């Protein structure tokens, strides 16, 4: 993944995160989910910092974990 593509993806995700943060219900759900699964809810500044800290190497390592043998497919409808 090129740095340009990664920067574009980060900007897109940050934009979505900021828009979601404007919705009080979404914030409450995300905080509850984070607390339930991780026992800690991140402050919005921490989320932004983590997103901005993602490197091409992080993407490569994550992609290695997405092997077909570890994935499943769920189909809804017909």
Secondary structure in CASP SS format (residue, H / E / C, confidence):
PFRMAT SS
TARGET T0000
AUTHOR 0000-0000-0000
METHOD secondary structure of the structure
MODEL  1
X C 1.00
X C 1.00
X H 1.00
X H 1.00
X H 1.00
X H 1.00
X H 1.00
X H 1.00
X H 1.00
X H 1.00
X H 1.00
X H 1.00
X H 1.00
X H 1.00
X H 1.00
X H 1.00
X H 1.00
X H 1.00
X H 1.00
X H 1.00
X H 1.00
X C 1.00
X C 1.00
X H 1.00
X H 1.00
X H 1.00
X H 1.00
X H 1.00
X H 1.00
X H 1.00
X H 1.00
X H 1.00
X H 1.00
X H 1.00
X H 1.00
X H 1.00
X H 1.00
X H 1.00
X C 1.00
X C 1.00
X C 1.00
X C 1.00
X C 1.00
X H 1.00
X H 1.00
X H 1.00
X H 1.00
X H 1.00
X H 1.00
X H 1.00
X H 1.00
X H 1.00
X C 1.00
X C 1.00
X C 1.00
X H 1.00
X H 1.00
X H 1.00
X H 1.00
X H 1.00
X H 1.00
X H 1.00
X H 1.00
X H 1.00
X H 1.00
X C 1.00
X C 1.00
X H 1.00
X H 1.00
X H 1.00
X C 1.00
X C 1.00
X C 1.00
X C 1.00
X C 1.00
X C 1.00
X C 1.00
X C 1.00
END
